[in-house]
């Protein structure tokens, strides 16, 4: 990521899962609380959790690089997700 320009880093810092992906993950979590998920649902849930974690990691790495480049990253509004 260090090779990205500032604009690309800001975009990465604001990246997020799609609304549909977030809603599906929430639905699967809710279902899991009520009853056991099917094998396919478990695989889908794990894939969405992995995507969520990767997205968080990318956002965090981008924020660190932006800070190292001199940007003030204290305001959380700067990181409002791009949908």
N, C-alpha and C positions, 0 to 999 in steps of 0.2 A: 504493500500500500504506500510505502514511502515515495514511490515514483509518481504518484498521482498529484495533479495540480490542486490548488486550493478549492476550486469549484467542484471538482470530483470528490474531494474529501468531505465538503459540506453536504453533497448529495448522499454520500455513503453514511454520514453521521445522522441523516434524517431518514434513512431507509427503514422500511417496515414490511411486515407481512401484509398481504392484501386483506381487505375486510372479510372476504369469503373464507380465506385461510384461518383468520382469527376466530370467526364465528364457528367454523367447522371444528376447530380445536376445542373451543368452549363446549360445543355440543357433545363431542366425544368425552370430554372430562365429566360433564354432567351425566351422561349415560353410564360411564364407568362407576359413578357413585351409586347408581340405582341397580345396575345389573352388570354382569360380565360382558365385555365386548367380544365380538367375533374375532377370529384370527385376522381377517382382513381389516377390521376396524382397529385392532391393536397395532397392526403394521402402519396404517394411515396415521394413527395418533403418534406413534414413535417418529415417523417421518416429519410430521408437523412440529413436534417438540424439537427435533434436531434443527429444523429450519429456524425456529424461534431462537434457539441458542446461538446459531451461526449469525443471525441478524443482530443479536445483542453484541456479540463479539466484534463484528464489523463496525457497528456504531461506536463502540468503546474505543477501538483502535483508531478510528478516524478522529474522534474527539481528542485523543492523546496527541496525535500528530498535529492537529490544528493548534492545540495549546503550545506544542513545541515550536510551532511557526509563529507564535506571538499573538494568536487570537485569544480574546477573553471568552472563555466558554462557561462562565458562571451562570448565565441566564438560560434556564431550561427551555424557555420559549424559542430559543434559536434552534432547538433540536426537534421542533414539532415535525412529526412524520409527514413525508410526502406520500400521498396515496395515488 
